[in-house]
């Protein structure tokens, strides 16, 4: 399954979620400026290329996972995916502030790794060979992981 992980690269859970998804056989895709500098940066060819790549991956994905906590961009990505009729799962390992608009996300609020992979299984009806191990605490390579 092609999964788009909507999250900031600064999110402490993002890299671990991506690693766990890859281990399960899935391939997820993914400064302090003044307002004027920010606007100019968005017009830069590198930023435009990044935007085109992200949108291409969003269009092609089968499912989107919004990893909380996350910022504006990730929420726009998840909102776009929901509006496009794609399944959207909201992974909330920290129980952040309640948000009624997450009701537009078909997969609802996911509170742990076991739930995340159960929802992915329900979406695909295909269980990756690594799923049983990933669903357990022992599958997480970092013993100090914040993800439960």
Protein Blocks (a to p, Z undefined) as FASTA:
>chain_A
ZZdddddfklmklmmmmmmmmmnopacdeddddfklmmmmmmpmklmmmmmmmmmmmmmp
mbdcddddddfklmmmmmmmmmnopacddddfkopaddfklmmpmnlpafbfklmmmmmm
mmnopacfklmmmmpmklpmblkbcbZZ
